Amino acid sequence: MRSVKTNALQISVLVAGAIYIIIGVAFFYSPMGVFKIFVKNVSEIWAGEVRTNELIAPMYHILRAFSAMLLTSGLMMIMPLFDPLKYRLMIWINGVLFPFLSALMLIKTGFALVSRSENGVNYYHKSMLIFGFIFTFVLFICFITLIITGRDAKAGKE
């Protein structure tokens, strides 16, 4: 029988995995579709640029390749559900380290690339900030539950 603490860890891992899978599938299927949610005007030239531009084409397809990695990382987060003690290191890496580095970069860059609109109001890059905060949420739920279950894990209890 697993403890309440271990169940909380498993729920956090399941939530993190579901978030990774959803983001991975969305970006793998249509990166532009995801960005259209956050941007009012998307240039029609974009579709042509993805096929021909030396910089945009590789970035677009690399984003899709990284989304496949995020999707598989989400699927991999199922493993700790069966044996949380055995896969704690994976949770630390996939649930704490990866979202920490991602959130740090996305939030820092999202605020650093502030631009002014015509009426003098600051414009923030919403997509970067939203994904940065999503990864921060994953970081906190995994980190907190790993800390809560730390003593029990050292004792070999689930």
N, C-alpha and C positions, 0 to 999 in steps of 0.2 A: 504494500500500500504506500503510495507516495504522499508526502507531506503537502500542506497548503503552500508552503514556500516553493517547493518544486513545481507544483501546479501553476503558480504565478510565473515562474521562469518559463515553463512550457507555453503559457499563453503569450508571453512577450515574444518568444521565438516564433510562434505561429503568426502573430501580428506582423512581425518584421518580415517573415517569409512571404506573407500575403501582399504586403506593400511592395516588396522587391518584385514579386511576380507580376503584379498589376502594372507597375512602372515599366518593367522589362517588356511585357507584351505590348503595351501602348507604344513605346518608342520603337520596338522592332517592327510592329505593323505599320505605323505611320508617324515618324517624328514630326512632320509638318502638321499633322492633325492635332498632336499634343500642343504644339506651339500656337496653333490657331485659337486655342482656348484662352491664351493669355494676351494675345496681340489683336488689336482691332483691325488693322489693315496689313494684310500679307500680300506682298507684291506678286503679281502673276508671273513675273520674270523668274521667280524662285525655281519653278519646276525645270526650266531650261538651264538655269545655273547649276542645278544639281547634276545634270548630265554632262555639262561641258566645262565648267569652271575648274581650273587646276587646284584651287584651294577649297572651294565649297563642296565639290563632289567627294573628295576623300573624307572630309570632315563629316559629311552626311552619312556615308557608309561606315565610317569608324564609329559614329554614334549608334548606328544600328547594331554593329558588332558588339559594342559595350553593353547595349541593352540585352543582347543574348546572354552575356555574362551575368548581368543582374538577374535575369530570369532564372538561370541555372543556380545562382546563389540562393535565390528564393526557394527553389525546389530542394536545395541542399539543407535548408533550415528545417526540413522535416525530420532529418536524422536525430537531432537532440530530443525530439518528442519520445523516442523509444528508449534512449539511454542518456539522460541528461548529464550524468557524471562523466561518461566517456567523451562527450563532445563539448565540454566546457570551453576548451581552447578555441574550437571552431566558433562558438558563440562570441568569445572575446574578439576574435578577428573579424568575423562577418557581421556581428551585431554591435560592436563598439568601435573598433579601429577603423573599419571601412566607413561607417557613417560619420565618425568624427572628422576624418580627413575630407570627406565629400562635403559635409556641412560647412566646415571651416572655409573651404575654397569657394563654395557657392555663395554663402552669406557675405563673406569678405568681398568677393568680386561683385555681387549684386548691389552692395552699397557703394563700392568704389566707382562703378560705372554709372553714376547718377548724371542725368542730363536734364537740361531745362527745356520746358515746352515753350510755346509761343507766349503764353500768358504768365510766364515767370514761375510756374509751379514745377517743383522737382519731379522727375519721372524716375522711378526705380524699376529695375529689371525684375518684374513680378515672378516670372518663371524660375529664375535662379533662386530668389528668396523663398518661394513656396517649397521648391524641392530641398533647399537647404534646411528649412524648418521641419520638413517631413523626415529628413535624415537625422536631425537633432532629436526629434521625438523617438525614433528608433533607437538612437544612441542612449537616451535616458532610460527607456523602459528596459532595455537589455542590461545596461550597466547597473541599474538599481536592483533588478532581480538577481543578477550575478553576485552582487555584494550581499544581498539578503541571504542567499543560499550558500555563501562561502564557507561558513563553519560546518554546516551539514555535509558539504562536499568533501572537506578535509577529513571528516569523521567517516566518510564512505556511506552516508545515509542519502536516500533519495527523498 
